[in-house]
């Protein structure tokens, strides 16, 4: 691999490191919307039109846990989940870049 290619790879790795530093809060899991019944016998939910509520879902060791979000925390939960997905994308790309640098014996900073 020529010096120009190695420099390009190192610049890309640096850009990815900067993206990592800019990520905000992150959480593995996802926002889910579930239908619920309120218990009022005269409500529409007793006729099948359930109330839609937002929850955060996380599966750990084969067990799923959820927490109620409500409208106030839903946007933040979406952001945290998106940040986690972006983290995984950055790690995947950084791995490919570092593999190429390792192959060229240029992995060191």
Beta strands, then each sheet from edge to edge (+ up, - down):
strand 1: 30-36
strand 2: 51-60
strand 3: 63-68
sheet 1: 1+ 2- 3+
end
